Amino acid sequence: MIVLVLAAVVVLAVGGCVCVVWAARGGAPRWVRVVSATTLTAGELARKSGRTSRTNGSSGSDD
């Protein structure tokens, strides 16, 4: 069961990346641009959440 969930996540991630590339090249349908924007937003949120947790965890040391 967990393998199916992980496979679905990988398929969605790859599909999102394909849509980002397609939208960047131009001439993409509207739904591709929507998926692309959603993928980029999710990536930014993941990047910011990772940066925040590392910053808060190391704020006590000056070394």
BELRA-V852353 format. One record per residue. N is the residue number from 0. PHI is phi as a letter, one per 30 degrees, with the letter a starting at -180 (none if undefined). Layout:
# BELRA-V852353
n->N phi->PHI
n->N phi->PHI
This chain:
# BELRA-V852353
n->0 phi->none
n->1 phi->d
n->2 phi->d
n->3 phi->d
n->4 phi->d
n->5 phi->d
n->6 phi->d
n->7 phi->d
n->8 phi->d
n->9 phi->d
n->10 phi->d
n->11 phi->d
n->12 phi->d
n->13 phi->d
n->14 phi->d
n->15 phi->d
n->16 phi->d
n->17 phi->d
n->18 phi->d
n->19 phi->d
n->20 phi->d
n->21 phi->d
n->22 phi->d
n->23 phi->d
n->24 phi->d
n->25 phi->j
n->26 phi->i
n->27 phi->d
n->28 phi->d
n->29 phi->d
n->30 phi->d
n->31 phi->d
n->32 phi->d
n->33 phi->d
n->34 phi->d
n->35 phi->d
n->36 phi->d
n->37 phi->d
n->38 phi->d
n->39 phi->d
n->40 phi->d
n->41 phi->d
n->42 phi->d
n->43 phi->d
n->44 phi->d
n->45 phi->d
n->46 phi->d
n->47 phi->d
n->48 phi->d
n->49 phi->d
n->50 phi->d
n->51 phi->d
n->52 phi->d
n->53 phi->d
n->54 phi->d
n->55 phi->d
n->56 phi->d
n->57 phi->c
n->58 phi->d
n->59 phi->d
n->60 phi->c
n->61 phi->c
n->62 phi->d
